[in-house]
């Protein structure tokens, strides 16, 4: 075996620990970095599907109260679903101002009619 002095063993141990720390940091940075092309932002994430939302979901939108949520559900039933969010303006109580405040909370997906 090698006859190393205590100081030489300490240096080898120190260099080994530094190398392991470097490998650990390299591994973590590669795992933490998102892969290219894997980030996809969907503008509909977090929006409420207007043609299938229940009362509780509608009430979760700031500016939509109990009566307005009920009117939205009734309108949806009578019309066979919303074709666009612009139809919200046809509901009593939804002024242009209120429409501007709530329109971005909703989405209408193709093939989803209530």
N, C-alpha and C positions, 0 to 999 in steps of 0.2 A: 504494500500500500504506500501511499504518498506520506512522507513525513513533512507535515506542514506546521508552521508555527501557529500559535494562537492568533496572532494578528492576521496571518494569511487566511486562516479559516473564517475570521470575522469579515474580511474583505470579500471572500467568495460568497458567504452568506448574505452580505449586504447587496452584492451585485445580483444574486439570484432573486432576492426579494424585490429589487427595483425592476428586474425583467418581468417578474410575475405581475407586479402592479401595472406595468406598461401594457401587458397582454390583457389584463382585466379592463383597463380604461379603453383600449382598442375595441374589445368585445362589446362593452356597454355602448360606446358611441355608434358602433355599426348596428346594434339592435335598436337603439333609440331613434336612429335616423330613418324616416319613412322612405320606403322604396320609391323610386321615380315612377311616376304614372299611377301610383296607387291612391293618390288623393283625388277624390271626386266630390265636388261640391254639388249638392242637389238643392235647387232653390225651393223644392217642395218639402224638404225636411222640416218638421216642426209645425207645419201648417195643418189646419183642420179640413178634412174632406167635407165639403158643404152638403153633398148629397147623402151622406151616411152618418153625419154627426148626431149624437143624441143630445138630450137636454143638458146634461152635465158638461159635455164638451163645448157646447155653444156658450154656456154660462162662464166658461173659463176664459173667454175672450173679453178683455177690458172694453167696456162700452156696450156689452150685450147683457141685458137683464132678463128676468123671468118672462115678462110679457113679450119682449122682442124675440127671445129664443123660441117661445111658443108660436109666434107669428111666422118665424122662419120655417119651422117644422110644418105648419099648416100650409104655407105657400108651396113648399116643396111637394107636399102630398097632392095639392090641387093641380099643380103644373106638371107633375110627373118628373120632378127634379129640376135642378138648375142647369142651364146651358152655359152660363157665364156668371161671374161674380157681380157683373153690372146689374143683374136682375135683383140684387138685394135692394136697389133703389126703388123697386116696385112695392116694397113692404112698408106699411104704415109705421112711422117712427124712425125710419132711416133717412135722414136728411143727407144732403151732399157732404156736410161736415162730418157726420157720423160715419158715412160710407168711407170717406178718406181715412178715418181712424181705424176702421175694422177690416177693410178690404184685404190687407196684406196678411191677415191671419188665416185666410181661407184659400183653398185650392179646389178645383174641379178636375178630377181625373177622368180620362176617357173610359167609357164603359161603366161608369158608376152613376147610376141613377136610382133614386129612392123610391 
